[in-house]
Amino acid sequence: MSARTPRTTVAFCLASVFLAAACGRKEGDGKAAAAAAPPPMAVTVIKATSRTVPVSLEAVGQAEGSREVEIRARVTGIIEKRTYEEGAPVRAGEVMFVIDPAPYELAAQQARAALMQERVRKELAETDARRLEPLAKDRAIPQREVDQAIAAAKTATGAIAAAEARLKEAELNLSYTRIKAPISGITGRAQRSEGSLVTANTDASLLTTIKQYDPIWVRFSLAESDFQRVRGNERKAKVQLVAADGTVAAANGKLNFAGSTVDERQGAIQMRAEFTNGGQKWMPGQFLKVRILAAEQVAILVPQSAVQQNEQSRVVMTVGPENKVLPRNIQVAGWIGSDTIVAGGLKEGELVIVDNLVKLRPGTQVAPSPLGEGRGEGKK
């Protein structure tokens, strides 16, 4: 074995030093990288659990008065007075318009006078009949004269009935000069002002309208496929009005009409719900969101806040293997309160993440913890 030269020995020592230094740097870099890696993100989860919930359907409807009445003039004449305030509530029986009654008062007086004349004629005919009967028995006059007197009395009876009918008609027309509210409700704009001539039984006879706001009706339609889900239970269904923020604005509704035919143009069934409307919270013509709860179905509920919308579908974030975020595309069958009804795409027992969703990405490492006691896993 040959002896090493001093130059070779020096080179070998320098290489050993550099190698040791390089190994030290790699070991230090690995420890630093491990120390710099972020910890798993803490998230709150709920366990997907099936339960029995009502079938929930939503639709947009339009409110209308439960009773809407056109106030029309039933006799022709000049409007003498308007006694109500436009847009104000009125009670049934209140006078709203007065048409000049003078012509109808005269007609009633004439009918009353004609009735008196007919009654006098009847009395005279009966008196003649009574006076002639003894003379006919004594053969002082022909029986024919008695028969004519009796017939005249009967004719007078018929004339009295006709005169009474004409009087009632005249008095009825006179009563129509005071136009009263047939129902209680909110009045509309007056179509005719004082001094205007209105003609009965024409378009010009319309004076105003009254709408009853309490209860109020909401008309809406359901697609044929949706209607099949509640068919047979529609009369027992609970109906709610949903506010713009998703909260229940009214839960006291009930269906009072369900169509028996499908609209050929829309492929939908017309329906109507009734709601109490104290304080006139809703007005006719207003568009409202209606929710129908009927029958039952087995489904998974998750908070609406846990559901995200992408271009293709709705998504929830779940905890997958190794506590990594795993997105799930779901099918939504409606909403109940603050919860979404999941009809498909989510399996029983999967952990659904309900917070920190903005920060999560597929594959993100998380540290899941159950939703706190008292917050629930979805409220019915």
VOPAGU-2260 file (C-alpha; in pm, 1 decimal, decimal comma):
REM VOPAGU-2260
SITE   aa  ch    i         X         Y         Z
SITE  MET   A    0       0,0       0,0       0,0
SITE  SER   A    1     154,5     325,4    -106,2
SITE  ALA   A    2     191,2     612,4     135,9
SITE  ARG   A    3     -35,9     915,7      84,8
SITE  THR   A    4     118,0    1238,6     -18,1
SITE  PRO   A    5      55,5    1544,6     199,0
SITE  ARG   A    6    -153,1    1702,9     -83,3
SITE  THR   A    7    -382,3    1399,6    -107,7
SITE  THR   A    8    -433,2    1389,1     266,3
SITE  VAL   A    9    -534,1    1755,6     276,5
SITE  ALA   A   10    -790,1    1710,2      -5,8
SITE  PHE   A   11    -944,3    1412,8     168,1
SITE  CYS   A   12    -983,5    1606,3     493,2
SITE  LEU   A   13   -1149,6    1899,8     316,9
SITE  ALA   A   14   -1401,7    1670,6     142,1
SITE  SER   A   15   -1495,6    1512,8     473,6
SITE  VAL   A   16   -1555,7    1852,5     627,3
SITE  PHE   A   17   -1779,2    1966,4     338,1
SITE  LEU   A   18   -1979,7    1641,2     349,2
SITE  ALA   A   19   -2041,7    1671,6     720,6
SITE  ALA   A   20   -2152,5    2032,1     678,4
SITE  ALA   A   21   -2393,0    1939,3     398,5
SITE  CYS   A   22   -2551,8    1664,6     606,6
SITE  GLY   A   23   -2594,0    1904,4     894,1
SITE  ARG   A   24   -2771,5    2157,6     672,8
SITE  LYS   A   25   -3017,2    1896,0     535,5
SITE  GLU   A   26   -3106,4    1777,8     883,7
SITE  GLY   A   27   -3160,5    2133,9    1001,0
SITE  ASP   A   28   -3374,1    2224,4     697,8
SITE  GLY   A   29   -3601,8    1923,3     758,3
SITE  LYS   A   30   -3658,6    2021,1    1119,2
SITE  ALA   A   31   -3728,2    2381,8    1018,6
SITE  ALA   A   32   -3980,9    2272,4     752,0
SITE  ALA   A   33   -4155,9    2048,8    1001,3
SITE  ALA   A   34   -4169,0    2334,5    1248,4
SITE  ALA   A   35   -4308,7    2576,2     979,1
SITE  ALA   A   36   -4597,3    2344,4     858,9
SITE  PRO   A   37   -4939,9    2487,0     975,2
SITE  PRO   A   38   -5142,7    2279,2    1220,3
SITE  PRO   A   39   -5470,5    2120,0    1101,5
SITE  MET   A   40   -5755,1    2371,9    1083,3
SITE  ALA   A   41   -6011,4    2337,8    1360,2
SITE  VAL   A   42   -6363,0    2286,9    1221,0
SITE  THR   A   43   -6704,7    2205,6    1366,1
SITE  VAL   A   44   -6890,9    1908,3    1222,8
SITE  ILE   A   45   -7228,4    1736,3    1247,3
SITE  LYS   A   46   -7300,0    1373,4    1169,9
SITE  ALA   A   47   -7533,6    1314,7     876,0
SITE  THR   A   48   -7836,0    1132,1    1020,5
SITE  SER   A   49   -8158,6    1032,3     846,3
SITE  ARG   A   50   -8485,2    1138,1    1003,1
SITE  THR   A   51   -8852,0    1168,6     914,8
SITE  VAL   A   52   -8941,2    1520,8     803,6
SITE  PRO   A   53   -9239,1    1679,0     624,7
SITE  VAL   A   54   -9233,5    1715,2     248,0
SITE  SER   A   55   -9142,7    2080,4     197,8
SITE  LEU   A   56   -9226,1    2270,2    -121,6
SITE  GLU   A   57   -9180,0    2637,6    -198,3
SITE  ALA   A   58   -9343,7    2865,0    -453,4
SITE  VAL   A   59   -9390,5    3235,7    -520,0
SITE  GLY   A   60   -9748,7    3354,4    -485,3
SITE  GLN   A   61   -9946,1    3676,7    -508,6
SITE  ALA   A   62  -10172,1    3808,5    -236,4
SITE  GLU   A   63  -10534,3    3903,8    -297,4
SITE  GLY   A   64  -10821,8    4008,8     -78,8
SITE  SER   A   65  -11033,1    3724,0      50,1
SITE  ARG   A   66  -11332,5    3926,0     -66,7
SITE  GLU   A   67  -11316,9    4190,3    -338,0
SITE  VAL   A   68  -11634,7    4381,5    -420,0
SITE  GLU   A   69  -11713,6    4639,7    -685,3
SITE  ILE   A   70  -11939,2    4917,8    -560,2
SITE  ARG   A   71  -12179,6    5012,3    -839,5
SITE  ALA   A   72  -12472,9    5246,0    -872,2
SITE  ARG   A   73  -12799,4    5052,3    -903,6
SITE  VAL   A   74  -13004,0    5355,1   -1009,4
SITE  THR   A   75  -12932,4    5638,3   -1251,6
SITE  GLY   A   76  -12873,9    5985,2   -1113,2
SITE  ILE   A   77  -12635,8    6259,9   -1004,6
SITE  ILE   A   78  -12388,3    6182,3    -724,6
SITE  GLU   A   79  -12478,2    6424,7    -450,2
SITE  LYS   A   80  -12222,6    6325,1    -186,8
SITE  ARG   A   81  -11927,4    6092,9    -117,4
SITE  THR   A   82  -11921,5    6006,5     251,9
SITE  TYR   A   83  -11611,3    5786,0     285,7
SITE  GLU   A   84  -11238,2    5857,3     279,3
SITE  GLU   A   85  -11048,9    5689,4      -4,7
SITE  GLY   A   86  -10818,0    5412,5     114,7
SITE  ALA   A   87  -10973,5    5406,5     460,2
SITE  PRO   A   88  -11148,6    5106,9     619,4
SITE  VAL   A   89  -11528,8    5091,9     620,5
SITE  ARG   A   90  -11774,2    4867,6     799,2
SITE  ALA   A   91  -12052,2    4674,3     633,3
SITE  GLY   A   92  -12364,6    4891,0     609,4
SITE  GLU   A   93  -12187,5    5228,4     609,3
SITE  VAL   A   94  -12314,3    5480,3     351,2
SITE  MET   A   95  -12044,7    5556,3      90,6
SITE  PHE   A   96  -12226,3    5758,1    -179,0
SITE  VAL   A   97  -12555,9    5945,7    -199,1
SITE  ILE   A   98  -12733,0    5986,6    -534,8
SITE  ASP   A   99  -12987,4    6269,6    -567,4
SITE  PRO   A  100  -13300,6    6107,6    -418,8
SITE  ALA   A  101  -13560,2    6366,8    -528,8
SITE  PRO   A  102  -13681,7    6187,2    -846,0
SITE  TYR   A  103  -13714,0    5860,1    -658,2
SITE  GLU   A  104  -13896,9    6019,4    -367,9
SITE  LEU   A  105  -14153,5    6155,3    -616,6
SITE  ALA   A  106  -14186,3    5812,8    -779,2
SITE  ALA   A  107  -14249,9    5656,4    -439,0
SITE  GLN   A  108  -14517,0    5917,2    -359,2
SITE  GLN   A  109  -14690,7    5851,3    -691,8
SITE  ALA   A  110  -14687,1    5476,6    -630,5
SITE  ARG   A  111  -14828,9    5529,5    -282,8
SITE  ALA   A  112  -15110,8    5746,8    -421,6
SITE  ALA   A  113  -15190,2    5488,8    -693,0
SITE  LEU   A  114  -15217,1    5220,9    -425,2
SITE  MET   A  115  -15467,4    5430,1    -230,0
SITE  GLN   A  116  -15680,8    5471,4    -544,1
SITE  GLU   A  117  -15688,4    5098,0    -605,7
SITE  ARG   A  118  -15792,5    5032,1    -247,5
SITE  VAL   A  119  -16081,3    5281,0    -281,4
SITE  ARG   A  120  -16192,6    5110,6    -605,0
SITE  LYS   A  121  -16194,4    4777,6    -429,3
SITE  GLU   A  122  -16404,2    4910,8    -141,7
SITE  LEU   A  123  -16650,4    5060,7    -389,3
SITE  ALA   A  124  -16676,2    4733,6    -585,1
SITE  GLU   A  125  -16734,2    4532,3    -266,9
SITE  THR   A  126  -17002,4    4780,2    -153,1
SITE  ASP   A  127  -17179,7    4753,0    -487,9
SITE  ALA   A  128  -17171,7    4374,1    -468,3
SITE  ARG   A  129  -17320,2    4370,9    -118,0
SITE  ARG   A  130  -17593,1    4619,3    -216,8
SITE  LEU   A  131  -17695,0    4432,3    -533,0
SITE  GLU   A  132  -17712,3    4081,8    -383,6
SITE  PRO   A  133  -18050,2    4134,8    -201,7
SITE  LEU   A  134  -18200,2    4293,5    -511,6
SITE  ALA   A  135  -18095,3    3996,2    -720,6
SITE  LYS   A  136  -18259,0    3757,3    -471,3
SITE  ASP   A  137  -18583,1    3955,0    -500,1
SITE  ARG   A  138  -18542,2    3942,5    -874,7
SITE  ALA   A  139  -18544,0    4318,4    -887,3
SITE  ILE   A  140  -18228,3    4314,3   -1098,6
SITE  PRO   A  141  -18066,2    4051,3   -1314,9
SITE  GLN   A  142  -17808,8    3822,5   -1146,0
SITE  ARG   A  143  -17564,0    3933,3   -1409,2
SITE  GLU   A  144  -17526,7    4275,2   -1242,8
SITE  VAL   A  145  -17430,0    4108,3    -914,0
SITE  ASP   A  146  -17173,9    3890,4   -1091,7
SITE  GLN   A  147  -17020,7    4194,9   -1256,1
SITE  ALA   A  148  -16991,1    4373,7    -919,7
SITE  ILE   A  149  -16820,6    4069,8    -761,9
SITE  ALA   A  150  -16578,2    4046,3   -1057,9
SITE  ALA   A  151  -16499,8    4416,1   -1024,4
SITE  ALA   A  152  -16412,6    4361,9    -656,7
SITE  LYS   A  153  -16179,0    4074,2    -745,5
SITE  THR   A  154  -16018,4    4279,8   -1021,0
SITE  ALA   A  155  -15962,0    4559,1    -771,5
SITE  THR   A  156  -15785,2    4309,8    -542,1
SITE  GLY   A  157  -15542,8    4224,4    -823,6
SITE  ALA   A  158  -15491,2    4591,6    -901,9
SITE  ILE   A  159  -15404,6    4655,3    -537,1
SITE  ALA   A  160  -15138,4    4380,3    -546,7
SITE  ALA   A  161  -14985,2    4535,6    -859,3
SITE  ALA   A  162  -14990,0    4882,3    -701,5
SITE  GLU   A  163  -14821,6    4746,9    -387,1
SITE  ALA   A  164  -14547,9    4591,6    -603,6
SITE  ARG   A  165  -14491,7    4922,9    -783,1
SITE  LEU   A  166  -14466,4    5097,6    -448,1
SITE  LYS   A  167  -14210,5    4848,2    -320,5
SITE  GLU   A  168  -14008,1    4893,4    -638,9
SITE  ALA   A  169  -14017,7    5271,5    -600,9
SITE  GLU   A  170  -13913,0    5247,9    -235,1
SITE  LEU   A  171  -13634,9    5005,1    -327,6
SITE  ASN   A  172  -13502,4    5241,6    -594,0
SITE  LEU   A  173  -13517,1    5520,6    -338,1
SITE  SER   A  174  -13308,4    5311,2     -96,7
SITE  TYR   A  175  -13051,5    5255,4    -372,4
SITE  THR   A  176  -12977,3    5627,3    -375,1
SITE  ARG   A  177  -12786,2    5567,2     -50,0
SITE  ILE   A  178  -12507,5    5331,6    -157,4
SITE  LYS   A  179  -12381,2    5126,1     136,9
SITE  ALA   A  180  -12076,9    4904,1     187,1
SITE  PRO   A  181  -12183,5    4539,1     148,3
SITE  ILE   A  182  -11876,5    4412,2     339,4
SITE  SER   A  183  -11616,5    4546,9     578,5
SITE  GLY   A  184  -11281,2    4619,5     419,9
SITE  ILE   A  185  -11047,3    4878,0     272,9
SITE  THR   A  186  -11188,5    5119,1      18,6
SITE  GLY   A  187  -11030,8    5200,9    -315,5
SITE  ARG   A  188  -11009,3    5520,0    -518,2
SITE  ALA   A  189  -11340,7    5684,8    -606,3
SITE  GLN   A  190  -11412,5    5644,8    -980,2
SITE  ARG   A  191  -11677,1    5920,0    -986,0
SITE  SER   A  192  -11681,8    6253,9    -808,1
SITE  GLU   A  193  -11972,2    6457,9    -673,5
SITE  GLY   A  194  -12184,5    6604,6    -951,5
SITE  SER   A  195  -12117,5    6319,6   -1191,5
SITE  LEU   A  196  -12403,0    6143,8   -1366,1
SITE  VAL   A  197  -12396,5    5767,8   -1318,5
SITE  THR   A  198  -12604,1    5529,8   -1525,3
SITE  ALA   A  199  -12717,7    5199,3   -1381,9
SITE  ASN   A  200  -12624,7    4873,4   -1555,4
SITE  THR   A  201  -12338,5    5027,7   -1754,9
SITE  ASP   A  202  -11961,7    5054,2   -1713,0
SITE  ALA   A  203  -12017,9    5406,3   -1583,9
SITE  SER   A  204  -12194,7    5264,5   -1279,6
SITE  LEU   A  205  -11864,9    5161,1   -1111,4
SITE  LEU   A  206  -11798,1    5392,9    -816,6
SITE  THR   A  207  -11517,4    5223,7    -619,4
SITE  THR   A  208  -11404,1    4889,3    -476,2
SITE  ILE   A  209  -11372,3    4730,7    -133,4
SITE  LYS   A  210  -11117,1    4462,6     -51,2
SITE  GLN   A  211  -11113,6    4252,7     261,3
SITE  TYR   A  212  -10756,2    4213,1     386,9
SITE  ASP   A  213  -10819,5    3986,5     685,2
SITE  PRO   A  214  -10803,5    3701,5     613,0
SITE  ILE   A  215  -10588,5    3742,2     304,4
SITE  TRP   A  216  -10552,1    3487,0      25,7
SITE  VAL   A  217  -10230,6    3397,1    -156,9
SITE  ARG   A  218  -10257,1    3241,4    -503,8
SITE  PHE   A  219   -9969,5    3028,7    -633,0
SITE  SER   A  220   -9907,9    2728,1    -853,5
SITE  LEU   A  221   -9717,0    2401,2    -812,1
SITE  ALA   A  222   -9549,5    2204,5   -1087,7
SITE  GLU   A  223   -9728,8    1879,0   -1161,3
SITE  SER   A  224   -9438,9    1673,1   -1022,3
SITE  ASP   A  225   -9438,2    1872,7    -697,3
SITE  PHE   A  226   -9813,7    1852,4    -660,4
SITE  GLN   A  227   -9795,6    1472,3    -677,2
SITE  ARG   A  228   -9579,0    1478,2    -364,4
SITE  VAL   A  229   -9855,1    1640,5    -157,1
SITE  ARG   A  230  -10160,8    1511,4    -341,3
SITE  GLY   A  231  -10412,4    1360,7    -103,7
SITE  ASN   A  232  -10271,8    1555,4     190,7
SITE  GLU   A  233  -10315,9    1907,6      56,7
SITE  ARG   A  234  -10610,2    1986,6     283,8
SITE  LYS   A  235  -10408,9    1881,3     589,6
SITE  ALA   A  236  -10094,3    2062,8     481,2
SITE  LYS   A  237   -9942,8    2341,6     684,0
SITE  VAL   A  238   -9866,9    2654,6     486,0
SITE  GLN   A  239   -9612,0    2919,9     579,9
SITE  LEU   A  240   -9509,1    3258,0     445,5
SITE  VAL   A  241   -9131,1    3297,4     424,6
SITE  ALA   A  242   -8964,1    3636,8     460,7
SITE  ALA   A  243   -8680,3    3758,0     236,9
SITE  ASP   A  244   -8421,6    3656,7     498,7
SITE  GLY   A  245   -8555,7    3299,3     508,6
SITE  THR   A  246   -8736,1    3328,5     840,4
SITE  VAL   A  247   -9098,9    3219,8     879,1
SITE  ALA   A  248   -9316,0    3531,9     861,9
SITE  ALA   A  249   -9644,8    3344,9     917,2
SITE  ALA   A  250   -9716,2    2984,4    1007,5
SITE  ASN   A  251  -10094,5    3002,6    1038,1
SITE  GLY   A  252  -10188,3    2932,5     677,0
SITE  LYS   A  253  -10409,7    2662,0     532,6
SITE  LEU   A  254  -10494,3    2558,6     179,6
SITE  ASN   A  255  -10850,6    2650,7      85,0
SITE  PHE   A  256  -10832,3    2567,0    -285,7
SITE  ALA   A  257  -10649,2    2314,2    -502,5
SITE  GLY   A  258  -10713,5    2298,3    -874,5
SITE  SER   A  259  -10853,2    1982,7   -1032,9
SITE  THR   A  260  -10688,1    2037,9   -1372,1
SITE  VAL   A  261  -10335,3    2104,3   -1497,5
SITE  ASP   A  262  -10270,7    2432,8   -1676,3
SITE  GLU   A  263  -10167,7    2325,9   -2026,2
SITE  ARG   A  264   -9943,3    2627,9   -2080,3
SITE  GLN   A  265   -9753,5    2610,7   -1753,2
SITE  GLY   A  266   -9786,9    2243,9   -1660,2
SITE  ALA   A  267   -9886,9    2353,9   -1310,8
SITE  ILE   A  268  -10180,6    2327,9   -1071,2
SITE  GLN   A  269  -10335,4    2643,2    -929,8
SITE  MET   A  270  -10359,6    2659,6    -551,1
SITE  ARG   A  271  -10460,9    2911,8    -287,2
SITE  ALA   A  272  -10384,1    2952,4      82,0
SITE  GLU   A  273  -10550,9    3162,2     348,8
SITE  PHE   A  274  -10369,5    3356,4     623,3
SITE  THR   A  275  -10489,2    3577,0     906,1
SITE  ASN   A  276  -10373,3    3932,0     839,2
SITE  GLY   A  277  -10426,0    4140,6    1147,6
SITE  GLY   A  278  -10281,6    4487,3    1111,7
SITE  GLN   A  279  -10285,9    4456,5     731,2
SITE  LYS   A  280   -9928,1    4327,0     723,1
SITE  TRP   A  281   -9974,7    4201,0     366,9
SITE  MET   A  282  -10155,9    4381,2      88,0
SITE  PRO   A  283  -10335,8    4254,2    -222,9
SITE  GLY   A  284  -10101,8    4234,0    -519,7
SITE  GLN   A  285   -9793,5    4170,7    -304,8
SITE  PHE   A  286   -9563,7    3884,3    -408,8
SITE  LEU   A  287   -9489,2    3638,6    -128,1
SITE  LYS   A  288   -9289,9    3317,7     -88,1
SITE  VAL   A  289   -9508,1    3026,4      20,2
SITE  ARG   A  290   -9385,6    2706,3     186,1
SITE  ILE   A  291   -9606,4    2396,1     201,9
SITE  LEU   A  292   -9540,5    2122,9     458,1
SITE  ALA   A  293   -9732,2    1804,1     382,2
SITE  ALA   A  294   -9690,6    1426,6     410,2
SITE  GLU   A  295   -9355,4    1286,9     532,2
SITE  GLN   A  296   -9023,6    1173,2     389,2
SITE  VAL   A  297   -8698,3    1026,4     519,8
SITE  ALA   A  298   -8405,5    1259,9     453,1
SITE  ILE   A  299   -8089,7    1410,0     599,5
SITE  LEU   A  300   -8096,3    1765,3     735,8
SITE  VAL   A  301   -7793,1    1993,1     732,4
SITE  PRO   A  302   -7775,5    2363,4     822,9
SITE  GLN   A  303   -7828,8    2592,5     526,0
SITE  SER   A  304   -7505,0    2769,3     620,9
SITE  ALA   A  305   -7313,6    2446,8     545,3
SITE  VAL   A  306   -7440,2    2430,6     185,2
SITE  GLN   A  307   -7241,7    2605,7     -87,6
SITE  GLN   A  308   -7346,2    2671,5    -445,9
SITE  ASN   A  309   -7116,7    2622,6    -742,5
SITE  GLU   A  310   -7185,0    2642,6   -1114,9
SITE  GLN   A  311   -7311,9    2285,7   -1139,9
SITE  SER   A  312   -7473,5    2196,5    -807,1
SITE  ARG   A  313   -7487,6    2248,4    -433,6
SITE  VAL   A  314   -7195,4    2122,8    -228,9
SITE  VAL   A  315   -7117,5    2038,7     134,0
SITE  MET   A  316   -6769,3    1986,8     274,7
SITE  THR   A  317   -6716,8    1659,6     460,8
SITE  VAL   A  318   -6430,4    1508,5     658,9
SITE  GLY   A  319   -6273,2    1230,8     452,7
SITE  PRO   A  320   -5994,6     980,7     519,4
SITE  GLU   A  321   -5699,3    1112,0     722,1
SITE  ASN   A  322   -5917,7    1407,6     829,5
SITE  LYS   A  323   -5886,8    1572,1     489,4
SITE  VAL   A  324   -6163,2    1786,8     337,7
SITE  LEU   A  325   -6376,6    1598,4      85,1
SITE  PRO   A  326   -6649,2    1791,1    -107,2
SITE  ARG   A  327   -6983,9    1622,6    -178,3
SITE  ASN   A  328   -7235,7    1725,0    -446,8
SITE  ILE   A  329   -7584,8    1697,1    -297,7
SITE  GLN   A  330   -7945,3    1703,1    -420,5
SITE  VAL   A  331   -8169,4    1940,6    -227,9
SITE  ALA   A  332   -8538,0    1859,9    -174,2
SITE  GLY   A  333   -8636,4    2177,6       7,6
SITE  TRP   A  334   -8586,6    2359,5     334,4
SITE  ILE   A  335   -8726,2    2338,6     685,9
SITE  GLY   A  336   -8651,4    2635,8     907,4
SITE  SER   A  337   -8275,1    2696,9     891,2
SITE  ASP   A  338   -8202,2    2346,3     758,7
SITE  THR   A  339   -8164,9    2206,9     408,5
SITE  ILE   A  340   -8332,7    1875,6     321,4
SITE  VAL   A  341   -8074,6    1656,7     146,8
SITE  ALA   A  342   -8235,8    1400,7     -82,9
SITE  GLY   A  343   -7912,5    1251,7    -220,5
SITE  GLY   A  344   -7534,9    1277,7    -243,0
SITE  LEU   A  345   -7468,8    1244,9     129,5
SITE  LYS   A  346   -7430,0     918,3     318,0
SITE  GLU   A  347   -7550,4     828,6     663,4
SITE  GLY   A  348   -7281,2     892,3     925,5
SITE  GLU   A  349   -7062,0    1126,4     718,7
SITE  LEU   A  350   -6923,1    1428,0     903,4
SITE  VAL   A  351   -7040,1    1757,2     750,6
SITE  ILE   A  352   -6832,6    2069,8     817,8
SITE  VAL   A  353   -7045,2    2368,1     923,3
SITE  ASP   A  354   -6790,5    2647,9     976,2
SITE  ASN   A  355   -6468,3    2797,4     833,7
SITE  LEU   A  356   -6595,5    2699,7     488,2
SITE  VAL   A  357   -6436,1    2997,1     313,6
SITE  LYS   A  358   -6090,0    2885,6     422,9
SITE  LEU   A  359   -6130,4    2521,3     322,4
SITE  ARG   A  360   -6005,1    2357,5       6,0
SITE  PRO   A  361   -6033,5    1991,9    -102,8
SITE  GLY   A  362   -5758,9    1794,9      70,1
SITE  THR   A  363   -5707,9    2048,7     350,1
SITE  GLN   A  364   -5608,5    1881,6     678,4
SITE  VAL   A  365   -5864,4    1958,2     950,9
SITE  ALA   A  366   -5919,5    1888,1    1317,6
SITE  PRO   A  367   -6294,9    1815,6    1351,2
SITE  SER   A  368   -6497,7    1862,5    1667,7
SITE  PRO   A  369   -6874,0    1794,2    1716,7
SITE  LEU   A  370   -7126,8    2077,6    1717,0
SITE  GLY   A  371   -7170,6    2209,2    2069,0
SITE  GLU   A  372   -7445,2    2087,7    2300,1
SITE  GLY   A  373   -7769,3    2287,0    2261,1
SITE  ARG   A  374   -7695,0    2406,2    1905,9
SITE  GLY   A  375   -7852,3    2093,1    1756,0
SITE  GLU   A  376   -7803,4    1906,3    1435,5
SITE  GLY   A  377   -8075,1    2085,3    1248,0
SITE  LYS   A  378   -8407,4    2205,5    1376,8
SITE  LYS   A  379   -8736,6    2103,9    1234,0
